[in-house]
Amino acid sequence: SEMRFHIHPRDGIKICDHFLLGHCTQRESCPLHHTRYPYHWQIRQRDSKAWQSVSESAQRHLEKLYCDTGKEQIKFVDKDGAVGSIFLHSMKLVCFGPYDKVRRLSNTSDPKENPHFPTEWAAYWNRSGNWKKYEEVRKRERQSNLPPESRTMHSPKNASLQHTRYVRLVQRRPAYRSLLSMVPHLRTLPRRTWGTDILGENPRDGYCGSYPAASVPKPADGQAFLKMEVAPTEVAYHRVCALFHQTLSEEKTLVLGVYRIRNDDLWEKYARQKAAMSQACSLQEKHQLEKHLFYGSAADFLEPICQKNFDPSFSRLQAPIYGKGCYFSKSALYSHRHGLACKAGLRYMFLAKVLVGKTAVGNKLFRRPLPVVPGGQLCNSRVNSKSNTQVYVVSDNCQCYPYFLIKYKMLSDPVAV
């Protein structure tokens, strides 16, 4: 059944842990908040004084930044271009057009109520411009669910230092809880095929057949492709994120969604090409035939790629130094540099299936594959280097398929509410 959320306007109300864990019996009548995550961010309309939830991507973006004690200020932007800032020590919102306040709702910090992901508050004090964890915080403060605020701390007076007193700024922040760490117990997320590894989604399984993910329905008549979100409970989600974060750190980027692309025409062409190339391969070569490689894309090119496949004209490469063709990389960082953020700061990257086959080192003059051995077989793709291969270039787009699409943000970008 569809998950129903509700948020009460009054301050001082917690998020319902029973709802997060999937067993709130009160449903719509529950006096606590029902939200997707154990935190929830809202901004208040200046005129109506009504609280408005920020976007789904902004929820996770804000939380990640807020849990970083090194962050003192966050920049906002809304769809109309209004900009503003939130000062995290005081939770004050300034210069943000029609909005005048911000609040963060939280779940319990009591592990008895939620043993899986309670909010863990820690106190920090400022020492020489750096925030250090303050261990000797009173238990009552540490377990409080009140919104954190800046406090001053005074040294006790004593006989020898009667006229000496210092003031030190203290703040509390929660420990960060990643989406993947909460997935096993958070019941507010779609839960499809928990723990199932789909044959054909691992390039080493040698699958060659119909489109592997049967859970993705066929595109409707008149539509070339269908895009369907991968649930965080799926093995594919974890695998894609792990590959992505090998070179694009979780401290710098935030994955907002992973999607499967189903285009039966493109898949059939790709499967026929894979079968043909496999016939000329040894057993060892078959294991190296197909790879999952990244391709950074501007938002404008997403639909053309999903409809008609990759094309060199979609690339932002000014100088194709390894020859003409479609450029893919083992490194998400390399592909990120050739993508382009949209107005809201969203970025997109494909994790494509690519039949690399036999390779040769590329050259900017290359336009077609060159022989691997004199009078012998042609190479199937070109690479930047044989000893440290990071980039693959293919000329025939039957050798590639836009299987996964990753939507992500740079944490350094303004939060798009």
N, C-alpha and C positions, 0 to 999 in steps of 0.2 A: 504494500500500500504506500501511497505518497506520504513523505515525511512532512508533518505540519509544524511550522515554527511559530512562536509568538514571543513578543518582547513587551514588557510592561514599562510605562513611562516613568514611574516613580524611581528615585534613586535608592540605593541601599539594598537592592534585591539581588540574590545570587542566581547563577545559572544552575538549572536542575541537573544534578549528577545522575539521578535515576533515568532521566531522558537520554543523556549522553551514553549511558550504558545499556539503553534499550529496554528498560522496564519501569517507566513511569505510568502508573495506572490512572492518574488524574487527567492525562491528556490536555485538552484545551482549557480545562478548569484549573490547571496547576497554577499556584500563585507564584511560582518561580519562572525564570526565563527558559524558553526552549530554543536553543541555538545550535548551529551545526558544530561549533568548536567549543572547547571549555573557556573561551574568551570571546568577546564580541565588542566591536568598536562602533560608536555612533557619533554623529555631529548634530548640533542643535540649530534649527532655523532661527535666525535672529528675530524675525517678525512674529511668527506663529508660536515660537518656543516649543515646537514639536521636534522630537528626536528622530533622526533619520539614519538608518544603517548604511555604512559605507559598502562599496562593491565587494564581491566575493574575493577578487584578487587583492583588494586593499586590506581586507581582514588579515590575511596571512602576511602581507608586506609590512603592515603596521606592527604586528606582533613580533615579527623577526627583529625589526629595528628597535622596538621598545625593550626587548630582552638583552640588548647590547648596551652595557653600561657606558661604553665609550660614546654613545650617541646622546647628544644633549638637545638636538633640534631636528625636526623632521619637516620637510617641505611638502606641501599639498598642491594639487591642481585639480580643478573640476572640469566637467565637459564643456563649460562655457569659457574656460580659460582663466577663471579666477584663481589666484595663487595665495597661499598663506603658509603659516608655520605653526607647529606645536612645540612648546618647550616642555620637554619630558619631565624635568625635575618638578615643575609646578603644575603640569598638565593644563597649561594655558594656551588657548588658540588665538592667534593674532592675525589681523590683516587678511581675513579669508572671506571677503565678499558677504554673501547672505548668511554666513554661519558665525556663531559667537562662542560656542562651547564644544568640548569634546569629552567623551567619557569612555572608559573601558570596563565592561562587565566581566565578572570572573566567576569561576566555579569554586568549590570548596578547597581549602588547604588542609583539610582533615583526611588523612589516609584511611581512616575507618569508613568514611562516607564514600570515598573513591580511592580504592587501593591501586589503581592503574595509572592515572595521570592527574593527581591533585596538583593545585598550584603551589609551587614551592617558592616562597618569598625569601629573599636575602637582603640584608642591609649593607650599604656601602658608605664609606666616609671618604671625603676628599683630602688627599695628602699630596701637597706640592703639585696640584693640578691633575693628579691621577686618582681614579676611584678604586679603593681597596675594600675588599669584603670585611665587614665589621662583625666578628664572630660573637661578641658578647652582647647580643641584642636580647632584650627581654622576650621571654617565650610568648607573652601576650601579644606583643607587637608582631612577632614573626608569624603567628598564626592568624592575625587579624585579616579580615576580608575587606576592610575599608580601603578606598583608593589610596595608593601610595602618595606621599607628598614630601616636599622638602622640609626638613626639620633642622633645628640648631641644637648642638650638644655643648654643654658647658662643663669645664673641669671643676671639681669640688674645691672649695676654699680650704686652706689649711693654715696652720700657724706660721709657717715659714714663707708662704706665698699668699698672704692675705690680699695683696693688691694685684695678683696675677690671675688672669682668667683668659681662656681662649674660646673662640667660637668656631665650630667646625660644621660644615654642611653635610647632612646625612640624607641618603635617599634609599628607597626600597625598589627593587625590580624583581620580576618573576624569572625563574629559570625557563629557558626555551624548550618547548616540546615539539619536536618535528612531527609532521603529518604521518610519516611512515612508522614512527615509534608508537603512535596512538592507534594505528589501524587495527591491530588485533582485538581491541576492546571498544573502540568508538563506533557506535551503531547508527550514527547519523549520516554515514556515507554509503553510497551504493556498494553492494557486496555481491559482485558476480564472480563466479568460478574461483572461489578462494583456494589458493595454493595450486591451481591447475596450470600445468605447462602445456601450451598448445603446440602440437607437432607442426613444424613449418615456421615457427617464429624464432627458432634458434638456427642461425646459418650453418651450424655444424651437423644438424640432424639429417641433411641430405634429402629433405622432402621435396617432391616435385609432383604437384597435383593441383586440385582446385583450390580456390582461395581458402587459407587455413582456418581463419576465425569464423566459425559458423554462427557465432552469436551476433555478428554484424549482418544485418539483413541486406538483401540485394537492393541496389538503388531502384527507386520507383521508375516507372516508364517515363522516358524523356529526360532522365537524369543520368549523367555519366558516372557519378561516383556518390558514395555516402560516407560521411565522417561520423565516427562514433567514439565517445570518450572511453578510455581504458580506466577501469575502476582501480583505486589505490590498493585494493585487496588482491589484485592479480599479479602473478609472477612477472608478466610483461612490464608492468608499471615499475616494479623494483629494478628489473634488468635495464630498462631504458634510462632511468634516473641514475643508476650506478655508472653506466657508460658516459652519460652526459657530465656527471660531476667528477669524472677522472681528470678533466682539464679545466672545467668551469666550476670553481669551488662553491660549496653551499654557503660560504661566508660572503660571496659576491652575487650569487644568482638565486632566484626562487622559481622553481618549476610550478606553473599554475595549472597545467593540464597536459595529458598525453592522449592522443587520438589515433585510432586505426583508420586507414583510408581504404575503402573497397571500391575498386574500379575493375569490373570483370574483363573488359576488353584489354586493358593494359596488363592485367594479371595473366591472361591467356597468352599474350605475346611474350611476356617474360618467361612463363613456364615452358613454352616451346623452345625459346632460346636456351634455357637452362638444360633441357633435355638434349638438345643438339650439341652443346658444348661439353656436356658430361660424357658423351660417347667417345670423345678423343682424349679423355683424361684417365690417368692411372688412379688407383684407389687413394693415394696420398694427395694427388692433385684435386680430386673431387672434394676433399675436406677443405681445400683452400680456394675452391672455385667461387663461392658466394661469401660476401662479407656484409655486415651492417655498418654503413658509413654515414657521416653527417653531411648536411647540405644547408647552409644558411640562406634564408630567403626573406625578401621584403614581403609585406602583407599583400601588396598588389598582385604578386605572382602566385599566391597560394592556390587560387582556383584554377588558373591555367595549368599549373603543374599537376594538380589532382585530376584534371580533365584529360590533358594531352601528354603528360609526362614531362620530364626535365628537358630543357632546351638551352643551348649555350647563350641564346639571346636574353635569358632571364638572369644571367649572372652579372654581378657588379664588378667582376674582374676587368680591369682596364688593359692588362697585358697578360694574356694566357701563356705564361712562361714555359709550360710543358706541352704546348700544342693546343689546337682547337678541339673543344669538346666540353662535356659536363664534368665539373670538378667536384670531387667528394673527398672527405678526409676522415681519418681515424680519430682526429682531435675535434671535439666540440668547440674548443677555443679558436682554432683556425677557421672553422665555418662561421662562428659568431662574428668574426672580423669582416666577413663578406655578406652579412645580413644587414638589415636596416629596421630600426624601431619605428612603429607607427606613432601617431599623435599621442596616444594614451601611454606610450612607453612600452607597449607589448612587443615582444620579439618572437620570431618563429624559426624553427629549425626542423628539417626532416631527418629522420633516421631511416635511410633508404636501404633496400636490398640491392646490392650491386654484384654483378657477375664479373669479377676482375680477371679470371682466367690466367692466361700467360701474359706476363708484363715485360715492358722494356722502359728504360729511362727516357723521359720525354725531352722535347726540345721545342722552343717557340715556333720553329719552322714546320713542325709536324702537323699535317692535316689529316692523314689517314694512318692506320696501323702499319707498322714496318715488320719485315720478317724477323723472327727470333733467331732462326738458324738459316744459313745460306740455302736457298732453294727449298726451304721447309715451311713450317706453319707460321701464320701471321700471329703477332701478339694481339691480345684482346683489350688491353688497357695500358696506359702509360703512367709512370710513377715519377716522383721527385728524386728517389734514390733507391737503390737495391738494398743497401745496408741499413737504412733507417727510413723505411717507407711510411710516409704520413699522408700523401696525396695520391689519389687515383683519378685518372682522366679517361672517360669512355666516349667514343664517337657515336656509337649506336645506342639509341635510348631503349632498344629492346633489352639491353643488358642492365637496366635499372628499373626500380619500382618504388614509388613514394609510399612506403608501408606505414611508418609512424610519423606523426606530426607532433612536435613539442612546442607548447606555448610557455614562455618564461619572461621574467623581468630581471633587470639589474637592480640590486638592492640600493644602489647609489642614486637611482632615478627618483624623481618626485613621486609621491604616492598619489595615484589617480583614484579619487574617491567616487 
